[in-house]
Amino acid sequence: MPLDAAAAKIELCRVIDDRRDEFIELLRAFLRIRSINPPGDMREAAAFVRDILDSFGVPHHTRAARQDMPNIVGRWDAAGPGRHLVLNGHMDVFPATGDRLWAAEIEGDRIVARGAADMKTGTLASILTYGLLHPYRDRLHGALTLTVVSDEQSGGRYGTRFLFDEHADEITGDCCLNGEPTGLDTLRFMEKGTLRFSLAATSIGGHGGYPHRAPNPIQQVAAAIHAIYERYHRRLGDLPPEVDAILTAPATVAAADASLGAGAADNARRITVNAGIVQGGQKATQIPTECSAHLDMRFPLGVDRDTVRAELQDLAASLGCTMQVNEDHSYPASSTDAFGEMATILRTNIRDLTGNDAPPVCSLGGTDARYWRWRGIPAVICGPSNISIGSDNENVTLDEAIAVMKLHAMCAVDYLSRPGA
């Protein structure tokens, strides 16, 4: 008997409501695991994920390039032929100072914890979707794969990138749904590219009163940073006209600015520069022997990063600096059809669940969805609010956490209830 998708979605939402307290406590337990990256030891978090999957009785296995960075991959096949949907989430989180963010306490209407937004709420939604839909597989079409990865926060070398390099046949699929933080009033269909690099300068050093005796590395690095900001920061990208039309649509501008802060919609169309670390010197009266800086540049679709990279190398050299690119953290922009099948499914279910319209918005941070988009595979993102990510007050509201769980289950039902080639 074919699955009545509407009835199945209502039933799954009722199950999630009935198990609300259980799933909230499961999320809090997940958040208490200090899966910080770096250093990146995900073994405790991976064991926690395996225990949940075992409780559902669903298939899964572990793929790892490093013993301390396991990746959990599961797949089950439905009874009928169809498409292959992949759910993707990560276990690793930013560092946090003190114990408050590891207690995962409920404060008012929300859980305050590192990873509450980025992205253990979205990852748990993927895990629960994979388990909760398993009993429906005799009336669904295609296949559902779960990927819960390590190393997203440090570029993916041992996480999703490793899975694509070594096990692409298991995880490629026909579509990817990711629960990174967005807020339930937008869907993310594209993200900027990055170039992360360091600048360095050296000198024999000397007394600060003798600047004629030796160059000052801090001055050289500071001059290079200033020149980079002057040349590139907030320079408008050369976006394809059809993409620019989406990013400048009034609904998208309003949603992006509301979700990401005033000016976010404009920044999505521009190159941005951030000098995050500058180190050098030991004493104000001494010419330092070395200085280094670490920078992050973000590029909208349409910017030739290789051209900019070559320009940066020349600029650094002209000011007496060397430049080293962090290849693991540097990658091209990515996008998917903002009005494709999964984007439409997601937008419809957000409207049904919350009443929000959820226009398409560009992510300002990076996600593993890019690995699918680079291969021409649709990949869309929707998860809890992103406003608090990485902060000392990172949180997710209880209602939002439950809504994300429902939303991912609903979208998976819609996608897998439709026969496909």
DRENLO-823373 format. One record per residue: x negated, z negated, y negated of N, C-alpha, C in turn; residue in one letter. Coordinates in steps of 0.1 Angstrom, whole numbers, plus 5000, padded with zeros to 4 digits. Example, Ala and Ser with C-alpha at 12.3 -4.5 7.8 and 13.67 -1.06 7.14 Angstrom:
2
486849225057487749225045486849225033A 487249295022486349295011487149215000S 
***
This chain:
421
499250005012500050005000499150004988M 499350094978498550094966498749964958P 497649934951497749814943498449834930L 499349744927500049744914499149674904D 498349744896497349694888497849584878A 499049614872499649524862499949394869A 500549394881500849274888499649194892A 498649274897497349204901496749134889A 496749194878496149134866496849004862K 498149014863498948884860498648784870I 498548814883498248724893496848664891E 495848744888494448694886494348604874L 495048634864495048554852495748414855C 496748414863497348294867496448204876R 495648274885494748204893493648134884V 493148214874492148154865492748044857I 493948054852494647944845494747814854D 495147844867495347724876494047664879D 492947734879491647684882490747654870R 491447654858490747644845489747524845R 490147404849489247294849488047314858D 488347364870487247394879486247494873E 486747594867485847704862485047654850F 485747564842485047514830483847424835I 484147344845483047254850481947334857E 482347444863481347534869480447594858L 481047634847480247684836479347574830L 479847454829478947344823477847314833R 478047324846476947294855475847404854A 476347534852475447644851474647624838F 475247584827474547564814473547444815L 473747354824472747244824471447284831R 471447394837470147444844469247504833I 468047444832467147484821466347614825R 467147724825466547854829465947924817S 464847864812464247914799463348024802I 463348124793462448234795461848274781N 460548264779459548214788459648064790P 459148014802458248084812459048164822P 460348144824461048234832461348194847G 461148074850461448034864462948024866D 463548114874464948124876465448084890M 464548014897464947974911466147884912R 466147784903467347694904468647764900E 468547844889469747914885470248014896A 469248084902469648174913470248104925A 469747984928470347904939471847874936A 472047834923473347804918474347924920F 473848044916474648164917474948194932V 473948174940474248204955475248104960R 475247984956476247884961477647924957D 477847974945479148024941479548144949I 478648234951479048354959479348314974L 478648224979478848174993480248104993D 480648034983481947974983483048074983S 482848194978483848304979483748384991F 482648364999482448445011482148585009G 481448614998481148754994479748794997V 479448915000478048955004477148954992P 475848914994474848924983473548914990H 472448954982471148944987470248924974H 468948904977468048874966466948984965T 466749034953465649124951464649064940R 463449064943462548994934461149064933A 460649084921459249134919458349014919A 458848894914458148774914458948664920R 458348574928459048474935459948384925Q 459348354913460148274904461148344896D 461248474898462248554890463148634899M 463948564908464748644917465948704909P 466448814915467648884910468648884922N 469948844919470948844929471748974928I 471849044939472649174939473649154950V 474949184947475949184957476749314956G 477349354967478249474967479249464978R 480549494975481549514985482249644982W 482649714993483349844992484849824994D 485649894986487049894987487549984998A 488749985002489250065013489350205010A 489650244997489850384994488650434986G 488450574986487350634979487650614964P 486550604956486650594942485350574936G 485350524924484050504916483450364919R 482150364914481350244917481150164904H 481750054902481649964890480549864892L 479649854882478549754883478849644872V 478749524876478849404866477449354864L 477049334852475649294849475649174840N 474849074844474648954835473248894838G 472748814829471448754832471548594832H 470548534838470548384840469648324829M 468648394824467648334815468248314801D 467648204794468148174781466948144772V 467248134759466248094749465747954751F 464547914746464247774746465147694737P 465147564739465847464731465047334729A 465147274717464547154714465447034717T 464946934724465746814726466646834738G 467446734741468346734753469746774750D 470246774737471646794734472146924740R 471347034739471847164743471747174759L 471147084766471147084780472246994786W 472946914778473946824783475246904786A 475447014779476647094780477947004778A 477946924768479046844765480146924759E 481446874761482546934754482746854741I 482546924730482746864717483946934710E 485046854710486246914704486847024713G 486847144708487447254716486447344722D 485147304723484047394727482947324735R 482247404743481047354750479847384742I 479047294739477847314731476647314741V 475947424742474847434752474047554749A 472747554753471947674753472447764764R 472747894760473247984770474747994770G 475447914762476947914762477448054757A 476748104747477048244742476148344749A 474848324750473948424755473248374767D 473648414779474948474781475648414794M 475448284796475948234809477548234810K 478248234799479648254800480048394805T 479348494799479648634804479148654818G 478048594822477448614835478448544845T 478948424842479848364851481148444853L 481548504842482748594843482548704853A 481348764853480948874862480948814877S 480448694878480348634892481748604897I 482548554889483948514893484748644895L 484548744887485248874889484948934903T 483648924906483148984919483848904931Y 483948774929484548694940486048694940G 486648694929488148684928488748814933L 488148934930488649064934488449094949L 487549024955487249054969488449054978H 489448964977490648974986491549094984P 491349164972492149274969491549404974Y 490349404980489649524983490349624992R 491249575000492049665009492949755001D 493249724988494149804980493449864968R 492149854968491349904957490650034961L 489950094951489150214954487750204949H 486850254957485450264953484650134957G 483850084948482949974952482649894939A 482449764942482049674931480749604934L 479749624924478449564926478249454915T 477649354919477249244909475749234908L 475249234896473749214894473649094884T 473048994889472748874881471148864881V 470648884869469148914868468448804861V 467148804863466148724856465548814845S 464848754835463948824827464548914816D 465848904813466448984802465848944789E 465648814787465148764774463748804771Q 462948844781461548894779461349044782S 462449114781462349264782462749324795G 462949244806463549304818462549354828G 461249334826460249394835460449344849R 460949224851461149164864462649154868Y 463449204859464849194861465549324863G 466349374853467149494855466149614856T 465049614848464149724849463549734863R 463149624868462649624882463649674892F 464949634891465949684900466149834899L 466049894887466150034885464850104890F 463750044889462450104894462450104909D 462950004915462649984930463949994938E 465149974932466349964940467550034933H 467250154926468150214918469450264926A 469250294938470450334946471450224948D 471050104947471949994949472749964936E 472149984924472749934912473150034902I 472950164904473150264894474650274891T 475450304901476950304899477450414890G 478750414887479350514878479750454864D 479650314863480050254851479450114851C 479150054839478649914839479449834829C 479849714833480549624824479649504822L 479349464810478449354807479049254797N 478849124800479449014792478648954782G 477649024776476848974765477748934753E 477348844745478148794734478548904724P 479848914721480349014711481448954702T 482148854708483448814703484548904708G 485748844709486848924716487649004705L 486949044695487649124685486749254683D 485749274691485049404691484649444705T 484249564706483449604719482249674714L 481149654721479849714718479649834726R 479449954719479150074726477750134724F 476950064715475650114713474750004708M 473450014709472549924703471249994698E 470649924689469449984683468249974692K 467350064690466050064697465149964690G 464049934697463049834692461649884693T 460749834684459349844685458749704681L 458149644691457549504689456049524690R 455349474680453949494680453249374672F 451949374674451149274666450149344658S 449749284647448649334638447549224638L 446349264638445249174638444149224629A 443449124623442249164615441149044617A 439949084617438848984619437748994608T 436948894607435948884597434848784601S 433648794595432648694598432948564591I 433948564582434348434575433348394565G 433648274559432748224549433448134540G 432748094529433348004519434348074510H 435448014507436448074499436048114485G 434948054480434448094467433548214467G 433348274479432448384480433248504486Y 434348544480435148654486434348794486P 433248794478432448924478431648934490H 431548824498430748824510431448864523R 432748854523433448894536434948924532A 435549014540436949044538437748924543P 438948914538439848804542440948864552N 440948824565441848884574443348854571P 443548734565444948704561445448804550I 444548834541444948924530445249064536Q 444349104546444549234552445849244559Q 446149144568447349144575448549134566V 448449054556449649044546449849174539A 448849244536448949374529449649474538A 449249474551449949564561451349524562A 451749404563453149364565453949404553I 453349384541454049424528454249574528H 453249654532453449794532454449844542A 454549774554455549814564456949784559I 457149664552458449634547458849744536Y 457849774527458149864516458550004522E 457850044532458150184537459350194546R 459650084554460650104565461850014564Y 461749894558462849794559464049854552H 465149864560466449904555466450054551R 465550124557465650274555466750334563R 467550414557468750474564468250564576L 468850544587468450634599469150764598G 468750864606469350994607470351004619D 471450934617472450924628473151054630L 473551084643474351194645475751174638P 476251284632477451274623478651204630P 478851234643479951174650479751024652E 478550974654478250834655478350764641V 477850824631477950774618479350754613D 480250854618481650844614482250714620A 481850684633482450564639481950434632I 480650434629480050314623480450294608L 480950394602481450384588482950374587T 483650384598485050374598485450234593A 486450224584486850094578487049984588P 487750014599488049904609486749854616A 485749954618484549914624483649824614T 483649874602482949794592483449654590V 484749644589485349514588485049424600A 485249484612484949404624483549364626A 482649454623481149424624480749314614A 481249324602480849224592481549084595D 482749084601483348964605482648894617A 482248984626481648934638480148894637S 479448974629477948964628477448914615L 478348894605477948854592478048974582G 478348944570478449044559477149124558A 477349254559476149344558475749404572G 476349354582475949394596476249544598A 477449584593477849724596476849824589A 476349784577475349864570474049864577D 473649744582472349734589472349814602N 473449834608473549904621473050054618A 473050104606472650234603471250244597R 470550134597469250134590468150074599R 466950114596465750054602465649914596I 465349814604465049674599463649634604T 463049544596461749494599461849334599V 461249274608461049124608459649084612N 458949024603457648954606457948814611A 457848794624458348664630457248564631G 455948604633454848504634453648554626I 453048474618451748504612450848384614V 449648404620448748304623447348334618Q 446748234611445348254607444848144598G 443548124599442948024590442947884594G 442047804589441947664592441847574580Q 441447634568441247554556441447644544K 442047584533442247674522441047714515A 439947644516438647684510437747764518T 438247814530437447884539438048024541Q 437148134541437648264545437848264560I 439048294565439248284579438448394587P 438248364599437648464608438648564615T 439848524615440848614621442248574616E 443148674617444548654614445348754623C 446548714627447448804635448848784631S 449648884633451048874630451848954641A 453048904643453948974653455149014646H 455449144648456649204641457649264651L 458849274646459949334654460649434645D 460649564649461449664641462549714650M 463749734643464949784650465249924644R 465650014653465850154649467250204653F 468050254644469350314648469150444656P 470150484663470150614670469750724660L 468850814665468450924656467150914650G 466550794650465150774645464150804655V 463150884652462050914662461050794661D 461150704671460250594672458750634674R 458550734681457150784683456450824670D 457250884662456650924649456350804640T 457350704640457050584632455850504638V 455850504651454650434658453350494653R 453250624653451950684649451650654634A 452750654626452550624612452050474610E 452650384618452250244617450750224621L 450350304632448950294636448050334625Q 448350444618447550494607447550394595D 448750334592448850244581447950114584L 448050064596447349944600445849974598A 445350084603443950114603443450134588A 444250184580443850204566443650074559S 444249964564444149834557443249744565L 442449794574441549714582442149634593G 443249674598443949604609444049684622C 444149624633444449684646445849664649T 446449744657447849734661448049744676M 448749644682449049644696450549644699Q 451049734706452449744709452749664722V 453849584721454349514733455349614740N 454849684750455549784757456849734764E 456749614769457949554776459049534767D 458849514754459849474745460149594735H 459749714738459949824730460649934737S 461749984731462550084738463450154729Y 463950274733464850354724466250294723P 466950344712468350314711469150364722A 470350314724471250364735472650364730S 473450444736474950444732475750504744S 476950484743477950534753479150584745T 480050654752481250704745482150584741D 482350574728483150464722484550464726A 485050584731486450604734486550654749F 485550624757485550664771486550574779G 486550604792487450534801487350384801E 486150324803485950184803486150124790M 485750194779485950144766487450134763A 488150234767489650224765490250114773T 489850104786490349994794490049854788I 488849844783488449714777489249684764L 489449784756490149774743491649734746R 492249804756493649784760493849634765T 492949594773493049454779492749344768N 491849374759491649284748492949264740I 493549384737494849374729495849304737R 496049324750497049264758496749114759D 495449074760495148934762495148854749L 494648914738494448834726495248894714T 495649014715496349074703495349144694G 494049134696493049194688492849344691N 492549424681492349564683490949604688D 489949524685488549544690488049684688A 487749724676487049854673485649854678P 485049974680483749984685482649954675P 481649874679480649814669479349834676V 478249854668476849864672476349724674C 475649694685474949564687473749564679S 473349454673472149444666471049384674L 471349314685470349274695470349364707G 469449334716469249424728469949364740G 470449444749471049404762470549494773T 470849454785470449534797471349654799D 472449664791473349774792472549904789A 471549894782470750014778470250094791R 469950014801469350084813470350184819Y 471650144819472650244824472850354814W 472950324801473250424791472150534791R 470850494793469750584793469950684804W 470650654814470850744826472250814824R 472850814813474150874811475250814817G 475150684821476250614827476950524817I 478250534816478950454806478650304808P 478350234797478150084797478650024785A 479649934786480149874774480049724776V 480149654764479849504764481049434757I 481449324763482349234756482249104762C 482049004754481848864758482248764747G 481848644748482248544738481548574724P 481948494714481348504701479848494701S 479248584693477748584692477248504680N 478048444672477648384659476648274662I 476748194673475848084674474648104683S 474448234688473348254698472048214692I 471248144701469948104697469847984688G 470947934683470947824673470947694679S 470847584671470847444676472347404678D 473247494676474647464678475347574687N 474547634696475147734704476347684712E 477347764712478647714718479547824722N 480547784730481647874733482847784734V 483947834728485147754729485747764743T 486447664747487047654761487947774763L 488847804753489847914755489148044755D 488048064747487348184748486648214761E 486048104767485348114780486348164790A 487548104790488648144800489048284797I 489248324785489648454781488648564786A 487348534785486248624790486448644805V 486648534812486748544826487948634830M 489048614823490248694826490048844822K 489348864811489149004806488349084816L 487249024821486449104830487149134843H 487949034848488749064860489749174858A 490449164847491449264843490849404842M 489649414836489049554834488549604848C 488049514857487649564870488749614878A 489949544877491149584884491549724880V 491549744867492049874861491149984866D 489849964866488850064869488850094884Y 489049994892488950014907490350044913L 491350034905492650074911492950224909S 492050294903492250434901491350514910R 491950604919491050684927490250774919P 488950794923488050884916487150964925G 486551064920485651144928484451064933A 
***
